[in-house]
Amino acid sequence: MTSENDEDLLEAPPLIEESQSTPNANTKDIQSISSPSNAASDPAALGVKSPTAEVGHDTAGAASHRSNKVTTQRTNSYQAHSSGGLVTEHRKISAVEDLGVIETGLDSLSKHSRGSGGYRRGQQGSGGRPDGDLSSVDGRSGTAGTLNRPGRCVLRKCTVIVRSAKAQKKEEVLLHPTRVDLPNASMTAIIGPSGSGKTTLMKFLSGSLDKSIDCKGSVNLPGTKSFLRETTNLHGFYTPQTYLKHYDRLTTGLAKGGKSQKEIDGILNSLGILEDRQRVIVGDLFRRGLSEGERRRLDLGLMVLGAPDTLFCEEPTGRLDSETASSVMQFLKGYSSQPGRRVIITINKPSSLLWNLIDNVILVAEGRVIYEGPRYDMESFFAFNSSPTPKRVSQVEHYLSVVSKLSKKKKDERSVEEWAASFKQWQEEADEDEGDMLADDIETCFPAAITTVEIRRSSQQKSKFLKKMWVMIELIKRYILQLFLNPGLLWVRFVMYSMLSLMIGLLFLGLGNKTSTTSIFSRSSVLFYSVSFFIFMVVAVLPFRVHDKAVAKKEVFNSYYHPLAHYVASTMASLLGVLILSFVVTVIMVPMAKFHAPFKFFLDMLLSLNCAEALAQMVTLLVSNYIVGIVALAGLFGFFMLLMGFMLVPSEFPVWLRWAYNVPFHTYTWRSFMYIEFSGPENVFESEEFPTGMDVLRAYEIDNVNYGRDMGVLVAYSVIIHMICVTIIIVNRKRLRRMDDVVD
């Protein structure tokens, strides 16, 4: 027969009415739970073994008065279970001030777990699960269908091969086997010290682990997914309004998108981006625009535009001020409130304000899950382990402080392994239980002050072919816009090329009509300079190429398009830029210097700059830092200048290096320029050494040049580079997991 205290536990009303308070209500009344009688609270009197005693801790000496209260209430729940079937356990904290409600001024997020939505834990035995026993963690035993529960994710193995100081291969464990539940209509936070494995766990859940990591497990997150990376990568020429419209067309494959202007405005308003800021450009190195906080919120808006069922956010509040961080977290809280949605975030030391917005917590330390479950249940777990939060101390800071000390533990302190084993013991009540509620049925805490974020999922282009076609068109439009609206891609170079061409024209005015010996060397040198410097200036685009790569990586990972679509679109846009730059050089320099055959000069410059742009794209694919890319590309161009045959003719190369003369595309560009200038019969000079232009060409060993063949070589050169780029993209595509990949 249950005691009066047990009946109170069974029939107690909810501590908080869910989401029915007026918006102006800042706090909710919390009922204090009286301490049970000594007889009822004594585990020995009830015949129940004390949970704290099982893990080897002296509660009388180590646990505070608050810890004893929590343990007492757990014991009452066990008594009710043993007397009358499965009973929903109530973990309740008696002292209101211990919850931090008074200090923070926030609504208490405790809840009554009675009813169909409660998170029920039933007793499964007195002993803890042996360390390393995953019989219930991996879902392979117990209730049928445990593994297939929506929101249940099981990790069986996560290791990587590393090389030791002695160059020996060694398998390093990144994450230990575990099981986590990600409740429906809730926000789950993965927290832990630096290097604890929270980012690796997030990547496992999102399917973004590098395939060099040996990972086995199952992730059951139904529906669509989206991933917000820690670094905000946006194109600077869009405004919030135009950016959301662009993403709407990009994700739906529809020419006009799937959302109305009213819906776009509603998303921006819910993100806290003011109306007058919705028409301000994002900004870049050359122009001011949105603030860092506004960019972060815009990036979040782009990720939720398609209304994904699961949203992963990597440090969504990183580098943001407290007001902006609160705005972002409230948006995520409102978004996660919709049925069928989940928000999973990693967060580093959240404030009490942000902490109270979180529903579910996964605490990680040294690759092990120390706790996973409802946030309001964490205090019970830490009290169970004789580490309750001291009064007037932030709960989350206390929890992180406890696990941060585990790597520096003393002999008399518990290890990470012992904490993880204790959690398995504490968690076992929910494992292998027919009556256990599914992960999707775990209730969440939703303060009334938070506005629900409702985003409609737009209709998609039904034809896959038409969708790919419209996505490609949208990408081409984007990169053409970027070419003209991002000063660094075209206009900075346009000004530089124009000024240099003008300077060459003025300095060597009418050079093509002169016949002296010095004019021969001047003309050869100018052509060498034109080839070398104009091609070298392509390195200026590397910072913007690397940034584009980061943006594309985010979009490809979220399955907006195939990476080859981005590559083709950016290549077509760069070809337009090369066309403009080649034209301006030809129009300014050739007439002033009186060079021959303007069209041939233009074609030669166009194809050579196209090869340089292709090389820049290849380097971009191989590096992640633009400084490294600039150094690599500049060094490559430096080698090409040495080998092109101007400073040293091919016959004077060392025998073992003569093959290198044919490697640089500079070789074909420069000798074609020279052939255009000196091959005609009109090229007669007042020079004993070089009486005709053909004598000049023979001196440089390029008298047998075929202009058309060399132009074909330049075309083939760029095609080969693009083929290498496509190969790199395909290899990287296979090497990296995507969100829609199955992990097992």
C-alpha positions in Angstrom: 0.0 0.0 0.0 1.4 3.4 -0.9 1.9 6.0 1.8 0.2 9.4 2.0 3.4 11.0 0.6 3.3 8.7 -2.4 -0.3 9.5 -3.1 0.6 13.2 -3.0 3.2 12.5 -5.6 0.7 10.7 -7.8 -2.0 13.2 -7.5 0.0 16.4 -7.3 -1.1 19.1 -9.8 1.4 20.4 -12.3 4.0 22.8 -10.9 3.5 25.1 -13.9 0.7 25.6 -16.3 2.2 25.3 -19.8 2.1 28.3 -22.1 -1.2 29.6 -20.8 0.0 32.6 -18.8 -0.5 36.1 -20.1 2.5 37.5 -22.1 3.1 40.0 -19.4 3.7 37.4 -16.8 7.4 37.3 -16.0 7.2 34.5 -13.4 5.0 31.6 -12.5 4.0 30.4 -9.0 5.9 27.4 -7.8 4.5 25.0 -5.2 7.0 24.0 -2.5 7.0 20.3 -1.8 7.2 19.5 1.8 9.9 17.1 3.0 8.5 13.5 3.5 8.4 12.0 6.9 11.5 10.4 8.3 10.0 7.0 8.1 9.0 7.4 4.5 12.2 9.0 3.5 14.5 6.4 5.0 15.5 4.0 2.2 16.4 1.3 4.7 12.9 1.4 6.1 11.4 1.0 2.7 13.7 -1.8 1.8 15.2 0.1 -1.2 18.9 0.4 -1.7 20.0 4.0 -1.7 21.1 5.1 -5.2 23.9 7.3 -3.9 25.2 4.4 -1.8 25.4 2.2 -4.9 27.9 4.5 -6.6 30.1 4.6 -3.6 29.4 8.0 -2.0 28.6 8.9 1.6 25.5 11.1 1.3 25.7 12.1 5.0 29.1 13.6 4.6 29.2 14.7 1.0 25.7 15.6 0.0 24.0 18.9 1.1 20.5 19.2 2.6 19.2 19.9 -0.9 20.8 16.6 -2.2 19.1 14.7 0.6 15.7 16.2 -0.4 16.1 15.1 -4.0 17.3 11.6 -3.0 14.3 11.3 -0.6 11.8 12.1 -3.4 13.4 9.6 -5.7 13.1 7.0 -3.0 9.4 7.8 -2.7 8.9 7.2 -6.4 10.7 3.8 -6.1 8.4 2.9 -3.3 5.3 3.7 -5.3 6.6 1.7 -8.2 7.2 -1.4 -6.1 3.8 -1.1 -4.5 1.6 -0.5 -7.5 3.1 -0.8 -11.0 4.8 1.8 -13.2 4.6 5.2 -11.7 5.8 8.4 -13.2 8.7 9.7 -11.2 8.8 13.3 -10.0 12.1 14.9 -9.5 11.3 18.1 -7.7 13.5 20.6 -6.1 12.1 22.0 -2.8 13.9 25.3 -2.5 12.8 27.8 -5.2 16.0 29.9 -4.7 18.1 26.9 -5.7 16.6 26.8 -9.2 17.9 30.3 -9.9 14.4 31.6 -10.6 14.7 34.5 -8.2 18.2 35.4 -9.5 17.3 35.3 -13.2 13.7 36.5 -13.0 12.7 33.9 -15.6 9.8 31.5 -15.5 10.6 28.3 -13.7 10.8 25.6 -16.3 10.0 22.7 -14.0 7.0 20.7 -15.0 4.7 18.0 -13.8 5.5 14.7 -15.6 2.1 13.2 -15.1 0.0 12.4 -18.2 0.5 11.3 -21.7 3.4 13.6 -22.5 5.4 12.9 -19.4 8.9 11.4 -19.5 8.5 8.2 -17.5 11.3 6.3 -16.0 10.5 2.9 -14.5 12.8 1.0 -12.2 14.5 -1.9 -13.9 16.6 -3.3 -11.2 18.8 -2.4 -8.3 22.2 -2.7 -9.9 23.8 -0.5 -12.5 24.6 -1.6 -16.0 28.2 -2.9 -16.2 30.7 -0.6 -17.8 30.8 -1.2 -21.5 27.5 -3.1 -21.6 25.5 -1.5 -24.4 22.7 -4.0 -24.4 20.1 -1.2 -24.0 22.2 1.7 -25.2 22.4 0.4 -28.7 18.8 -0.7 -28.8 19.5 -4.2 -29.9 17.7 -5.8 -27.0 14.6 -5.0 -25.0 11.5 -3.6 -26.5 11.1 -4.2 -30.2 11.5 -1.1 -32.2 13.6 0.7 -29.6 16.3 1.6 -32.2 13.7 3.0 -34.6 12.2 5.5 -32.2 12.0 9.0 -33.8 14.7 11.1 -32.2 16.8 8.2 -30.9 20.4 8.2 -32.0 22.9 5.5 -31.1 26.7 5.7 -31.5 28.5 2.4 -31.4 32.0 3.5 -32.6 33.7 6.8 -33.5 37.5 6.5 -33.9 40.2 7.9 -36.1 43.7 6.6 -37.1 46.4 9.0 -36.0 50.2 8.8 -36.3 52.3 8.9 -33.2 55.6 10.7 -32.7 57.3 7.5 -33.9 55.2 7.5 -37.1 53.2 4.5 -35.8 49.5 4.3 -36.6 47.2 4.3 -33.6 43.4 4.2 -33.3 42.1 7.1 -31.2 38.6 7.1 -29.7 36.8 10.4 -30.4 33.5 9.4 -28.9 32.7 6.4 -26.7 29.6 4.3 -27.4 26.4 6.1 -26.2 22.8 6.7 -26.9 21.0 10.0 -26.9 17.4 11.0 -27.4 16.5 14.2 -29.2 12.9 15.0 -28.3 10.3 16.3 -30.8 9.2 20.0 -30.5 12.2 20.9 -28.3 15.6 22.5 -28.3 18.6 20.3 -27.3 21.9 21.8 -26.3 25.2 19.9 -26.4 27.5 21.4 -23.8 30.9 20.5 -22.4 34.4 21.8 -21.9 36.7 22.6 -24.9 37.9 19.4 -26.6 35.2 17.3 -24.9 33.8 16.1 -28.2 30.6 18.1 -28.5 31.4 19.3 -32.0 32.2 15.7 -33.0 28.9 14.5 -31.5 27.0 17.3 -33.4 28.7 16.2 -36.7 27.8 12.6 -36.0 24.2 13.5 -35.5 24.1 15.7 -38.6 26.0 13.3 -40.7 28.9 15.7 -41.4 31.8 13.6 -40.1 34.7 13.3 -42.4 34.8 9.8 -43.9 38.4 9.3 -42.6 36.6 8.8 -39.2 35.5 5.3 -38.6 32.0 5.9 -37.4 29.2 3.4 -36.8 25.8 4.0 -35.4 22.3 5.0 -36.3 20.6 8.4 -36.4 16.8 8.5 -36.5 15.8 12.0 -37.3 12.9 12.0 -39.7 12.2 14.7 -42.2 14.4 17.4 -43.7 17.5 18.8 -42.1 19.5 22.0 -42.1 22.9 23.0 -40.6 23.9 26.4 -39.4 27.7 26.6 -39.1 29.6 28.5 -36.5 31.2 30.8 -39.1 28.8 33.2 -40.8 29.5 33.1 -44.6 27.3 35.4 -46.7 27.6 37.2 -50.0 28.1 40.9 -49.2 26.1 42.4 -52.0 22.6 41.1 -51.0 20.2 42.7 -48.6 18.2 40.6 -46.2 15.2 41.0 -48.4 16.9 40.0 -51.6 18.9 37.2 -49.9 15.8 35.4 -48.6 14.2 35.8 -52.0 17.3 34.3 -53.7 17.3 31.4 -51.3 13.6 30.9 -51.8 14.2 30.4 -55.6 17.4 28.4 -55.0 15.8 25.9 -52.6 12.4 25.5 -54.4 13.7 25.4 -58.0 10.9 27.8 -59.0 11.5 30.9 -61.0 9.5 33.1 -58.7 10.1 31.2 -55.5 7.5 29.7 -53.2 7.0 32.4 -50.5 5.2 35.7 -50.6 6.7 39.1 -49.7 4.6 39.0 -46.5 6.1 35.7 -45.5 9.7 37.0 -46.2 8.9 40.1 -44.1 7.5 37.9 -41.3 10.7 35.8 -41.1 12.9 38.9 -40.9 10.7 40.5 -38.3 10.7 37.4 -36.2 14.5 37.4 -36.4 14.6 40.9 -35.0 16.0 42.5 -38.1 14.4 46.0 -38.2 12.5 47.1 -41.3 15.0 49.9 -42.2 17.8 47.3 -41.9 16.1 44.8 -44.2 17.2 46.9 -47.2 20.8 47.3 -46.1 23.5 45.2 -47.9 25.2 42.5 -45.9 28.6 44.3 -46.4 32.1 43.2 -47.3 35.7 44.4 -47.2 34.8 47.5 -49.2 31.4 48.5 -47.9 29.8 48.7 -44.5 26.5 46.8 -44.1 24.8 44.7 -41.4 26.3 44.2 -38.0 27.8 40.9 -36.9 24.6 40.1 -35.0 22.3 41.0 -37.9 24.4 38.8 -40.2 24.1 35.9 -37.8 20.4 36.3 -37.6 20.1 36.5 -41.4 22.2 33.4 -41.8 19.8 31.7 -39.4 16.8 32.9 -41.4 18.3 31.5 -44.6 18.7 28.1 -42.9 15.1 28.0 -41.7 13.6 29.3 -44.9 12.7 25.8 -46.1 11.2 24.9 -42.6 13.5 22.0 -41.9 12.3 19.4 -39.4 15.7 19.3 -37.8 17.9 22.3 -37.4 21.5 21.9 -36.3 23.2 25.1 -35.0 27.0 25.2 -34.3 27.6 27.8 -31.6 24.6 30.0 -32.6 25.5 32.6 -30.0 29.2 32.7 -30.5 30.8 36.2 -30.6 27.5 37.8 -30.1 26.5 40.4 -27.5 24.1 39.3 -24.8 21.1 41.0 -26.4 21.7 39.5 -29.8 22.4 36.1 -28.3 19.1 36.2 -26.4 17.3 37.2 -29.6 18.8 34.3 -31.6 18.0 31.8 -28.8 14.4 33.0 -28.5 14.0 32.6 -32.2 15.3 29.0 -32.0 13.1 28.3 -29.0 10.0 29.6 -30.9 11.0 27.6 -34.0 11.5 24.4 -32.1 8.0 24.7 -30.5 6.3 23.5 -33.6 5.3 19.7 -33.7 7.7 17.6 -35.7 10.7 20.0 -35.3 13.9 19.7 -33.4 16.7 22.2 -32.8 20.1 20.8 -31.8 22.8 23.3 -30.8 26.3 23.4 -29.4 26.8 26.2 -26.9 29.7 27.3 -24.8 28.9 28.5 -21.3 25.4 29.9 -21.8 24.1 32.6 -19.4 21.3 31.8 -17.0 18.9 33.6 -19.4 19.8 31.4 -22.3 20.1 28.3 -20.1 16.4 28.6 -19.1 15.4 28.5 -22.8 16.9 25.0 -23.3 14.7 22.0 -23.1 17.1 19.0 -23.4 20.8 18.8 -22.5 23.6 16.5 -23.6 26.7 17.0 -21.4 29.9 15.7 -22.8 33.4 15.3 -21.3 36.4 13.6 -22.8 34.3 11.9 -25.5 31.8 10.4 -23.0 28.2 11.5 -22.4 28.0 12.4 -18.7 24.3 13.3 -18.9 21.5 13.4 -21.5 17.9 14.3 -20.8 15.6 17.1 -19.8 17.4 20.2 -18.5 15.2 20.4 -15.4 16.3 16.8 -14.5 20.1 17.7 -14.4 20.0 18.9 -10.9 18.6 15.6 -9.7 21.4 13.7 -11.5 24.1 15.9 -10.0 22.5 15.7 -6.5 22.3 11.9 -7.0 26.1 12.1 -7.5 26.6 14.3 -4.4 27.4 17.4 -6.5 24.3 19.6 -6.1 24.5 23.2 -7.3 25.4 25.5 -4.4 23.1 28.4 -3.6 23.4 31.5 -5.7 25.6 29.7 -8.3 24.5 29.4 -11.9 23.5 25.8 -12.5 25.2 25.5 -15.9 28.4 27.0 -14.7 28.4 24.5 -11.8 27.8 21.6 -14.2 30.6 22.7 -16.6 32.9 23.3 -13.6 32.4 19.8 -12.3 33.1 18.1 -15.6 36.0 20.4 -16.5 37.8 19.2 -13.4 37.5 15.5 -14.4 40.6 15.7 -16.6 42.5 17.1 -13.7 41.1 14.8 -11.1 42.9 13.9 -7.9 43.2 10.4 -6.5 40.1 10.7 -4.2 37.9 12.2 -7.0 35.8 10.3 -9.5 36.9 9.8 -13.1 35.0 10.5 -16.3 34.4 6.8 -16.7 32.8 6.6 -13.2 30.6 9.6 -14.0 29.5 8.0 -17.3 28.8 4.7 -15.5 26.8 6.5 -12.8 24.7 8.1 -15.6 24.0 4.7 -17.1 22.9 3.5 -13.7 20.7 6.5 -13.2 19.4 6.2 -16.8 18.7 2.5 -16.7 15.2 3.1 -15.4 14.1 4.2 -18.9 15.9 1.5 -20.8 14.3 -1.7 -22.1 10.9 -0.7 -20.7 7.7 -1.4 -22.5 6.0 1.6 -20.8 8.8 4.0 -21.6 7.7 6.9 -23.6 9.2 7.5 -27.0 11.8 10.2 -27.4 9.2 12.2 -29.4 6.8 12.1 -26.4 9.1 13.9 -24.0 7.5 17.1 -22.9 9.3 20.4 -23.4 9.3 23.6 -21.4 7.9 26.6 -23.4 7.7 30.0 -21.6 4.6 32.0 -22.6 6.7 35.0 -23.4 8.4 33.3 -26.4 6.6 33.8 -29.7 6.0 30.7 -31.8 7.8 30.9 -35.1 5.6 29.5 -37.9 7.3 29.0 -41.3 5.4 27.4 -44.1 7.2 24.8 -46.2 7.1 26.0 -49.8 6.1 23.8 -52.7 8.9 22.4 -54.8 9.5 22.2 -58.5 8.1 18.7 -59.4 10.4 18.0 -62.3 13.9 17.2 -61.1 15.4 18.3 -64.4 13.6 21.6 -64.4 14.6 22.1 -60.7 18.3 21.6 -61.6 18.0 23.9 -64.5 16.4 26.7 -62.5 18.9 26.2 -59.7 21.8 26.5 -62.3 20.2 29.7 -63.7 19.8 31.1 -60.3 23.5 30.4 -59.4 24.7 31.9 -62.7 22.6 35.0 -62.0 24.1 35.2 -58.5 27.7 35.0 -59.6 27.2 37.5 -62.4 25.6 39.9 -59.9 28.6 39.2 -57.6 31.0 40.0 -60.4 29.5 43.5 -60.8 28.5 44.2 -57.2 31.5 42.9 -55.4 34.3 45.5 -56.1 37.1 43.0 -55.3 36.2 40.6 -58.1 36.1 42.9 -61.1 36.3 46.6 -60.5 39.5 46.8 -58.4 41.2 44.8 -61.2 39.4 46.8 -63.8 40.9 50.1 -62.4 44.3 48.5 -62.0 44.4 47.0 -65.5 43.1 50.3 -67.0 45.8 52.4 -65.2 48.6 50.0 -66.2 47.5 49.9 -69.8 47.3 53.6 -69.9 50.7 53.9 -68.3 52.2 51.5 -70.9 50.5 53.3 -73.7 51.9 56.7 -72.6 55.3 55.4 -71.8 55.7 53.5 -75.0 53.6 55.7 -77.2 53.9 54.7 -80.9 56.5 52.0 -80.0 55.2 49.7 -82.8 56.2 52.2 -85.5 59.8 52.6 -84.3 62.6 50.6 -86.1 65.7 51.1 -83.8 67.5 48.3 -82.1 66.4 49.6 -78.7 62.8 49.6 -79.8 63.1 45.9 -80.5 64.1 45.1 -77.0 61.5 47.6 -75.6 58.8 45.9 -77.5 59.8 42.4 -76.4 60.0 43.6 -72.8 56.6 45.3 -72.9 55.0 42.1 -74.2 56.8 40.1 -71.5 55.5 42.5 -68.8 52.0 42.4 -70.2 51.9 38.6 -70.1 53.5 38.4 -66.6 51.8 41.1 -64.7 48.3 41.0 -66.1 48.2 37.2 -65.4 49.8 37.7 -62.0 47.1 40.1 -60.9 44.7 37.1 -60.9 45.9 36.3 -57.4 43.8 39.2 -56.2 40.7 37.1 -56.6 41.8 34.4 -54.2 40.3 35.9 -51.0 36.9 36.1 -52.7 37.2 32.7 -54.3 37.9 31.1 -50.9 34.9 32.9 -49.4 32.7 31.7 -52.2 33.9 28.2 -51.5 32.9 28.5 -47.9 29.4 29.7 -48.9 29.0 26.9 -51.4 30.2 24.3 -48.9 27.4 25.4 -46.5 24.8 25.3 -49.3 26.0 22.0 -50.7 26.0 20.4 -47.3 22.4 21.4 -46.9 21.6 19.7 -50.2 20.6 22.9 -52.1 22.6 21.8 -55.2 25.5 19.7 -56.4 29.0 21.3 -56.0 29.5 21.0 -59.7 26.6 23.4 -60.2 28.4 26.0 -58.2 31.7 25.4 -60.1 30.0 25.7 -63.5 28.2 28.9 -62.5 31.2 30.6 -61.0 33.3 29.6 -64.1 30.9 31.1 -66.5 30.8 34.4 -64.4 34.6 34.5 -64.3 34.7 34.1 -68.1 32.6 37.2 -68.4 35.0 39.1 -66.1 38.0 37.9 -68.1 36.3 39.1 -71.3 35.8 42.6 -69.9 39.4 42.9 -68.6 40.9 41.6 -71.8 38.9 44.1 -73.8 39.9 47.1 -71.7 43.6 46.2 -72.0 43.4 45.8 -75.7 41.4 48.9 -76.3 43.7 51.2 -74.3 47.2 49.7 -74.8 47.2 48.4 -78.4 46.2 51.7 -80.2 48.5 53.9 -78.0 51.6 51.6 -78.4 50.7 50.9 -82.1 50.9 47.2 -81.6 49.8 45.0 -84.5 46.6 42.8 -85.0 44.4 44.1 -82.1 41.9 41.2 -82.4 44.7 38.6 -82.2 46.1 40.4 -79.2 42.7 40.4 -77.5 42.2 36.7 -78.1 45.6 35.9 -76.8 45.0 37.9 -73.7 41.5 36.5 -73.2 42.7 32.8 -73.3 45.7 33.4 -71.1 43.6 35.2 -68.4 41.1 32.3 -68.7 43.9 29.8 -67.9 45.0 32.0 -65.0 41.4 32.1 -63.6 41.1 28.3 -64.0 44.4 27.8 -62.0 43.0 30.2 -59.3 39.9 28.0 -59.0 42.0 24.8 -58.8 44.1 26.4 -56.0 41.0 27.5 -54.2 39.7 23.9 -54.2 43.0 22.7 -52.6 43.4 25.3 -49.8 41.1 26.5 -47.0 43.1 29.7 -46.3 43.3 32.4 -48.9 46.8 33.5 -47.8 48.1 30.0 -48.5 46.3 30.2 -51.8 47.9 33.5 -52.8 51.4 32.3 -51.9 50.9 29.0 -53.8 49.5 30.7 -56.9 52.0 33.6 -56.9 54.8 31.0 -56.6 53.4 29.0 -59.5 53.2 32.1 -61.7 56.8 33.0 -60.7 58.1 29.6 -61.9 56.1 30.1 -65.2 57.7 33.5 -65.8 61.2 32.0 -65.5 60.4 29.1 -67.9 58.5 31.0 -70.6 61.7 31.6 -72.8 62.2 35.4 -72.5 65.0 35.6 -69.9 66.6 32.4 -71.2 66.0 30.8 -74.6 65.0 27.1 -74.6 68.4 25.9 -76.0 70.2 27.4 -73.1 68.1 25.5 -70.5 69.9 22.7 -68.7 69.4 19.5 -70.7 67.4 17.9 -67.9 65.1 20.9 -67.6 64.3 21.7 -71.3 61.0 19.8 -71.1 59.8 22.5 -68.6 59.7 25.1 -71.3 56.5 23.6 -72.6 54.7 23.5 -69.2 53.7 27.1 -68.5 50.8 28.6 -70.5 52.8 31.8 -70.3 55.1 30.3 -73.0 52.3 30.1 -75.6 50.9 33.5 -74.6 54.2 35.4 -74.9 55.5 33.8 -78.0 52.2 34.4 -79.7 52.4 38.1 -78.8 55.9 38.1 -80.2 54.8 36.4 -83.4 52.0 38.9 -84.0 54.4 41.8 -83.6 57.5 40.6 -85.5 56.3 38.1 -88.1 55.0 40.5 -90.8 57.0 41.6 -93.8 56.6 45.2 -92.7 58.8 44.6 -89.7 62.1 46.0 -91.0 64.5 47.5 -88.5 67.6 49.7 -88.6 69.7 47.1 -86.9 72.6 45.0 -88.2 71.8 42.2 -85.7 68.1 42.1 -86.4 67.3 43.5 -89.8 63.9 41.9 -89.9 61.3 40.7 -87.5 61.9 37.1 -88.3 65.5 37.6 -87.2 64.1 38.7 -83.8 62.0 35.6 -83.6 64.9 33.3 -84.5 67.0 34.9 -81.8 64.3 33.9 -79.3 63.9 30.5 -81.0 60.2 31.1 -81.8 60.4 31.6 -85.5 58.3 28.4 -86.2 55.4 29.5 -84.0 51.9 28.7 -85.3 49.5 31.2 -83.8 46.3 29.1 -84.3 48.0 26.0 -82.8 49.1 28.0 -79.7 45.6 29.4 -79.2 44.4 25.8 -79.3 47.0 24.8 -76.7 45.7 27.6 -74.4 42.1 26.3 -74.8 43.2 22.8 -74.1 45.2 24.0 -71.1 42.2 25.6 -69.5 40.0 22.5 -70.3 42.6 20.2 -68.6 42.7 22.4 -65.5 38.9 22.4 -65.3 38.9 18.6 -65.7 41.3 18.4 -62.7 39.0 20.7 -60.8 36.0 18.5 -61.5 38.0 15.5 -60.4 38.9 17.2 -57.1 35.2 18.1 -56.5 34.0 14.6 -57.1 36.7 13.1 -54.8 35.8 15.6 -52.1 32.2 14.8 -52.6 32.8 11.1 -52.0 35.1 11.8 -49.0 32.7 14.0 -47.1 29.5 12.9 -45.6 26.4 14.9 -46.3 23.3 15.4 -44.1 21.3 12.9 -46.2 23.9 10.2 -45.9 23.0 7.2 -43.7 25.5 6.6 -40.8 25.8 2.9 -40.1 
